[in-house]
């Protein structure tokens, strides 16, 4: 099946090619790979940002030029660049694999893509073969080897990459909204976005940080908050206001305060062993609550100039969102 798939993609693959990484180690590199000087430190560029247009326009040539440097740095096991931590894994061989399997700025070359994917992680490479075959049969959706990461280490970095892609999409949406705002609304919206980012960052302190998947767990929890914010903005722009009774609006603050105080009291009894393993602490919850309060106030300030008829309902909705989250913390 794999042989037929590669043939359909215009590749030359020997008969009986096995679906394992040993088969791709000798696939020749393109000529441009031979001209890249070996870096002494991990490059400051980030090929995945050029490849996906994160914070900049998509530029496949720039992504490839950076990825060749990153690949050599990966092979030399150079230390992570603190300014570009994600590209230590989601860069180099991994981005070259995506570029060549998708034919992004280069001729599609699946065997070469498999060589690069195998350099990153063997299980990821071979596990992706069935989906590559689907694309050979006509599915032309963009392919991401990161979707098939098979170990916790790669999954953690790939989760960060996926989060950046979603952040970029949300940023485009928020920028599009600004075009319909007057100067006062734009200023209030900018402050709301800053407060929302600060709250999402502070939320890390109320997520359990134990175990090898703590990065995935934390990013997933932050993603829930980001999606909730995006969803509520979308609804309010359509004048779809929170469906809350007068009593719910009037009692939302008391409901949250009682739950928050109960959680703080419980967290203060955490044994030291649990805290050492990454459990949420009362101080961590308090820090996030302070950031949330600033976020709530920024929401109210923005609602007053953008959605003046629904300020009280929106304030209560944001408060009830927080109440539901606090209830889940343990």
PENORNOR-V123945 format. One record per pair of residues at least 4 apart in sequence whose C-alpha atoms are under 8 Angstrom apart, sorted by the first residue. I is the first residue (numbers start at 1). J is the second residue. D is the distance in Angstrom with one decimal. If there is no record, write none. Layout:
i-><I,I>
j-><J,J>
d-><D,D>
This chain:
i-><1,1,2,2,2,2,2,2,3,3,3,3,3,3,4,5,5,5,5,5,5,6,6,6,6,6,6,6,6,7,7,7,8,8,9,9,9,9,11,11,11,13,13,17,18,19,19,19,20,20,20,21,21,21,21,21,21,21,24,24,24,24,24,25,27,27,27,28,29,29,30,31,32,33,36,36,37,38,38,38,39,39,39,39,40,40,41,41,41,41,42,42,42,42,42,42,42,42,43,43,43,43,43,44,44,44,45,45,46,46,46,46,46,46,46,47,47,47,47,47,47,47,47,47,47,47,48,48,48,48,48,48,48,49,49,49,49,49,49,50,50,50,50,50,50,50,50,51,51,51,51,51,51,51,52,52,53,53,53,54,54,54,54,55,59,60,60,60,60,61,61,62,63,63,64,64,64,64,65,66,66,67,67,67,67,67,67,68,68,68,68,69,69,70,70,70,70,70,70,71,71,71,71,72,72,73,73,74,74,74,80,80,80,81,81,84,86,86,86,86,86,87,87,88,89,89,89,89,90,90,90,90,90,91,91,92,93,93,93,93,93,94,94,94,94,94,94,95,96,96,96,97,97,97,97,97,97,97,97,98,98,98,98,98,98,99,99,99,99,99,100,100,100,100,100,100,100,100,101,101,101,101,101,101,102,102,102,103,103,103,104,109,110,111,112,113,114,114,115,116,117,117,117,117,117,118,118,118,118,118,121,121,121,122,123,123,123,123,124,124,124,124,124,124,125,125,125,127,128,128,128,129,130,131,132,132,133,134,134,135,135,135,144,145,146,146,146,147,149,149,149,150,150,151,152,152,152,153,154,155,155,156,156,156,156,157,158,159,159,159,159,160,160,160,161,162,163,163,163,164,165,166,167,168,169,170,170,171,172,173,174,175,176,177,178,181,181,182,183,184,184,185,185,185,185,186,187,188,188,188,188,188,189,189,190,191,191,192,192,192,192,192,193,194,195,195,195,195,195,196,196,196,197,198,198,199,199,199,199,199,200,200,200,200,201,202,202,202,202,203,203,203,204,204,205,205,205,205,205,205,206,206,206,206,206,206,207,207,207,207,207,207,208,208,208,208,208,209,209,209,209,209,209,209,210,210,210,210,213,214,215,216,217,218,219,220,221,222,223,224,225,226,227,228,229,230,231,232,233,234,235,235,235,236,236,236,241,241,241,242,242,242,243,244,244,244,244,245,246,247,248,248,249,249,249,249,250,251,252,252,252,252,253,253,253,254,255,255,256,256,256,256,256,257,258,259,259,259,259,260,260,260,261,262,263,263,263,263,263,263,264,264,264,264,265,265,266,267,267,267,267,268,268,270,270,270,271,272,273,274,274,275,275,275,280,280,280,280,281,282,283,284,285,286,287,288,289,290,291,292,292,293,294,295,296,296,296,296,297,298,299,299,299,300,300,300,300,301,302,302,303,303,303,303,303,304,304,307,310,311,312,313,314,315,316,317,318,319,320,321,322,323,324,325>
j-><5,133,6,17,19,129,130,133,7,13,14,15,16,17,8,9,132,133,134,136,137,10,11,12,13,110,111,133,136,11,12,13,136,137,108,109,110,136,109,110,111,17,111,23,23,23,126,129,24,122,126,25,114,115,118,122,125,126,111,112,114,115,118,115,111,112,115,112,33,112,34,35,36,68,68,69,69,69,72,73,43,69,72,73,73,78,73,78,79,81,70,73,74,78,79,80,81,88,66,69,70,73,81,81,83,84,66,84,50,63,66,67,84,87,91,51,62,63,64,65,66,67,87,91,92,95,52,54,63,87,90,91,95,53,54,55,56,58,63,54,56,57,58,59,60,62,63,58,59,60,62,63,95,99,58,165,57,58,59,58,164,165,168,168,63,64,99,104,105,65,105,66,67,95,68,95,96,99,69,70,92,71,91,92,93,95,96,72,92,93,96,73,92,74,87,88,91,92,93,75,91,92,93,76,92,77,78,78,88,92,84,85,88,85,88,88,90,91,157,160,161,91,92,92,94,120,154,157,94,95,157,158,161,95,96,96,97,116,117,119,120,98,116,117,120,145,146,99,100,113,116,101,112,113,114,115,116,117,145,102,104,113,143,144,145,103,104,105,106,113,104,106,107,108,109,110,112,113,108,109,110,113,114,143,108,142,143,107,108,109,108,113,114,115,116,117,118,125,119,120,121,122,124,125,145,122,123,124,125,126,125,149,150,126,127,148,149,150,128,145,146,148,149,150,129,145,148,148,132,145,148,133,134,135,136,143,137,138,139,139,140,141,148,149,154,155,158,158,154,155,158,154,155,155,156,212,213,157,158,159,216,160,213,215,216,161,162,163,215,216,219,164,216,219,165,166,167,219,223,168,169,170,171,172,173,174,230,175,176,177,178,179,180,181,186,185,186,186,187,188,305,189,302,305,306,190,191,192,298,301,302,305,193,302,194,195,298,196,295,298,299,302,197,198,199,291,294,295,298,200,292,295,201,202,291,203,288,291,292,295,204,222,225,226,222,206,287,288,291,207,222,288,218,222,280,281,284,285,287,288,280,281,284,285,288,329,217,218,221,279,280,329,214,218,278,279,280,214,215,218,277,278,279,280,214,277,278,279,217,218,219,220,221,222,223,224,225,226,227,228,229,230,231,232,233,234,235,236,237,238,239,240,241,240,241,307,310,313,314,313,314,317,313,248,249,313,317,249,250,251,252,316,312,313,316,317,316,255,256,316,319,320,257,316,319,258,259,323,260,319,320,322,323,261,262,263,323,326,327,264,323,326,265,266,267,282,326,327,329,330,268,282,285,286,269,282,270,280,281,282,330,281,282,274,275,281,275,276,277,278,279,279,280,281,284,285,329,330,285,286,287,288,289,290,291,292,293,294,295,296,322,297,298,299,300,315,318,319,301,302,303,314,315,304,311,314,315,305,306,307,307,308,310,311,314,308,311,311,314,315,316,317,318,319,320,321,322,323,324,325,326,327,328,329>
d-><6.2,7.7,6.2,7.9,7.3,7.3,8.0,6.5,6.2,6.4,7.7,7.0,7.3,6.7,6.2,6.5,7.7,5.1,8.0,5.2,7.2,6.5,5.2,7.2,6.8,6.7,7.9,7.6,7.1,5.1,6.4,7.1,5.8,7.5,7.4,7.9,7.7,5.8,6.5,7.0,7.5,6.8,7.7,6.8,6.4,7.4,6.3,7.7,7.8,7.8,6.0,6.8,7.5,7.1,5.7,6.3,7.5,7.1,6.3,7.3,6.5,4.9,7.9,5.8,6.7,6.0,6.8,7.4,6.4,7.4,7.7,7.5,7.3,6.5,6.8,6.7,7.6,7.0,6.1,7.3,7.2,6.7,7.0,6.2,7.6,7.7,7.1,6.1,7.2,7.8,6.7,5.6,7.9,5.9,6.5,6.3,5.6,7.8,7.7,6.7,6.2,7.5,7.1,6.8,6.9,6.4,6.1,7.3,7.0,7.6,6.7,7.8,6.6,5.7,6.8,6.1,7.3,4.3,6.8,7.9,5.3,5.4,7.2,5.7,7.3,6.9,6.0,7.9,6.7,7.1,6.7,6.0,6.3,5.4,4.6,7.1,7.3,7.8,7.6,6.7,6.8,6.9,5.3,5.2,6.6,6.4,5.0,5.7,6.0,5.5,8.0,5.3,7.7,7.9,5.8,7.5,4.8,4.1,7.2,7.7,7.3,6.6,6.0,7.0,6.2,6.1,7.8,6.5,5.4,6.2,6.7,6.2,6.0,8.0,6.2,7.9,6.7,7.8,6.9,6.3,7.5,5.9,5.9,4.1,7.0,6.6,6.4,6.5,5.9,7.8,7.8,6.3,6.9,6.1,7.7,7.6,6.2,4.3,7.7,6.2,7.3,3.9,5.3,6.1,7.6,6.1,5.4,6.2,7.2,7.1,7.7,6.1,5.6,5.6,7.2,7.3,5.8,7.7,5.9,7.0,7.0,4.4,7.5,8.0,7.3,7.8,7.0,6.5,5.8,6.6,6.6,6.6,7.2,5.1,7.7,6.2,6.0,4.8,6.4,6.4,6.2,6.5,6.3,5.7,6.1,7.2,7.8,6.1,6.2,6.8,6.5,6.1,7.3,4.1,6.5,7.6,5.1,5.4,7.4,6.0,8.0,6.8,6.7,6.0,6.4,5.8,4.9,7.3,7.2,7.6,6.5,6.6,7.0,5.2,5.3,6.5,6.9,5.1,5.7,5.9,5.1,5.3,8.0,7.3,6.1,6.4,6.4,5.1,3.8,7.0,7.5,6.2,6.0,6.3,6.5,6.2,5.9,6.2,6.4,6.6,6.3,7.1,7.1,5.1,7.2,4.6,7.9,7.5,5.3,7.8,6.4,7.5,7.7,6.2,5.6,8.0,7.4,5.7,6.1,6.8,7.6,4.9,4.8,5.4,7.0,7.1,7.6,6.5,6.4,6.8,6.0,6.2,6.5,6.5,6.4,7.9,6.5,6.7,5.8,4.1,5.5,7.4,7.9,7.1,8.0,7.6,5.7,7.8,5.9,5.4,7.6,7.2,7.0,6.1,6.0,6.8,6.5,6.8,6.1,6.0,7.5,6.6,7.0,5.8,5.5,6.4,6.2,6.1,7.9,6.1,7.2,6.4,8.0,7.2,6.5,6.4,6.1,7.3,7.4,6.2,6.5,6.2,6.1,6.4,6.5,6.2,7.3,6.1,6.2,6.4,6.6,7.2,7.8,7.1,6.1,5.5,5.7,6.1,6.2,6.3,7.3,5.9,6.6,5.9,6.3,6.1,6.4,6.2,7.3,6.6,5.0,8.0,6.2,5.9,6.3,6.1,6.5,6.0,6.6,4.9,6.0,7.0,6.2,6.2,6.1,7.5,6.4,4.8,6.7,6.2,8.0,5.6,6.2,6.1,6.5,6.1,6.6,4.9,5.4,6.6,7.3,5.9,6.8,7.5,7.8,7.9,6.8,5.0,6.6,6.8,7.0,5.4,6.3,7.7,6.7,7.9,4.7,6.5,7.4,6.7,5.3,7.4,5.7,5.3,6.9,7.1,7.9,6.3,7.7,7.7,6.2,7.6,7.2,7.9,5.6,5.0,5.5,5.2,7.9,7.7,7.4,4.4,6.4,7.7,6.0,5.3,4.5,6.9,6.1,5.9,6.0,6.0,6.2,6.1,5.9,6.4,6.8,6.3,6.0,6.1,6.2,6.2,6.0,6.2,6.2,6.2,6.3,6.1,6.1,6.6,6.4,5.0,7.0,5.2,5.8,7.7,6.8,7.4,7.4,6.0,6.5,6.5,8.0,5.9,6.5,6.8,7.9,6.4,6.1,6.0,5.8,7.5,7.0,6.2,5.2,7.9,7.9,6.2,6.3,5.7,6.2,6.1,6.1,7.5,6.6,6.1,6.4,7.1,6.0,6.9,7.1,7.2,4.8,6.1,6.2,6.2,7.0,7.0,6.8,6.2,7.8,6.6,6.2,6.3,6.1,7.8,7.6,7.8,7.6,7.6,6.2,5.1,7.2,7.8,7.2,7.6,7.3,7.3,5.7,5.2,7.5,7.0,5.7,6.5,6.8,7.5,6.6,6.1,6.3,6.6,5.5,4.7,6.9,6.9,6.3,7.1,7.8,7.1,6.3,6.1,6.1,6.4,6.1,6.3,6.5,6.1,6.2,6.6,6.3,6.1,7.9,6.2,6.2,6.2,6.3,7.0,6.6,7.4,6.2,6.2,6.0,8.0,7.2,6.2,6.4,7.5,6.1,7.0,6.0,7.7,4.7,5.9,7.3,5.5,7.5,4.5,6.0,6.5,6.1,6.1,6.2,6.1,6.2,6.2,6.1,6.1,6.5,6.3,6.2,6.4,6.1,6.3,6.9,7.0>
